[in-house]
Amino acid sequence: MNGEVIVDGDIREACQGHNVAPDGSDNNPYTVDHRNHPGMFNKTGHIGFLGHGAGLKFRNVRVLDLTKTPKGKKK
């Protein structure tokens, strides 16, 4: 915020790559809330702007489409 890093983390590292419990149960020991999150590593989806309480505002939001290939590069 205002040029300062607020959060710098890797979700794959934090949950050790387990978006669902390895034993198939509903209790996932690798996520903070111990719940399964099957869509956590989806490559496409929606963006949500969320906050705590009222008064949240955004300005100059830009989204980069990472599915597009830069000119002159091949996938």
C-alpha positions in Angstrom: 0.0 0.0 0.0 1.4 3.4 -1.0 4.5 1.7 -2.3 5.0 -0.7 0.6 4.6 -4.5 0.5 1.8 -5.5 2.9 1.7 -9.3 2.3 4.3 -11.4 0.5 3.5 -15.1 0.7 3.3 -18.3 -1.3 0.0 -20.1 -0.8 1.5 -23.4 -2.1 4.3 -23.2 0.5 1.9 -22.2 3.3 -0.4 -25.2 2.7 2.5 -27.5 1.6 0.7 -28.0 -1.7 -2.3 -29.8 -0.1 -5.5 -28.0 -1.1 -7.5 -31.0 0.1 -6.7 -33.4 2.9 -4.4 -36.2 1.7 -6.6 -38.9 3.4 -9.8 -37.6 1.7 -11.3 -36.4 5.0 -12.9 -32.9 5.6 -10.2 -32.1 8.2 -7.2 -30.7 6.3 -4.1 -30.3 8.6 -2.3 -28.2 6.0 -4.6 -25.2 5.7 -5.0 -22.5 8.3 -8.7 -23.1 8.8 -8.3 -26.9 8.5 -10.9 -27.0 5.7 -10.5 -28.3 2.1 -10.2 -25.7 -0.6 -10.4 -27.7 -3.9 -10.3 -24.6 -6.1 -7.3 -23.0 -4.5 -4.9 -23.8 -7.4 -7.3 -23.2 -10.3 -5.6 -21.6 -13.2 -8.7 -19.5 -14.1 -11.5 -18.1 -12.2 -12.8 -14.9 -10.6 -11.1 -12.1 -8.8 -12.7 -10.9 -5.5 -11.9 -7.6 -3.8 -12.6 -8.2 -0.1 -12.2 -6.3 3.1 -13.2 -6.2 6.7 -16.0 -3.8 7.5 -17.2 -0.7 5.6 -15.2 1.9 3.8 -13.1 -0.2 1.5 -12.1 1.7 -1.7 -9.9 0.8 -4.7 -8.3 3.1 -7.2 -6.3 2.4 -10.4 -6.8 -1.4 -10.4 -5.1 -3.2 -13.2 -5.3 -6.9 -14.0 -2.8 -8.6 -16.2 -4.1 -11.5 -18.4 -1.4 -14.1 -17.8 -3.0 -16.5 -20.4 -1.9 -14.3 -23.3 1.5 -14.8 -24.9 3.6 -11.7 -25.5 4.3 -10.8 -29.1 7.2 -12.8 -30.6 7.1 -15.5 -28.0 5.7 -19.0 -28.4 4.1 -21.1 -25.7 
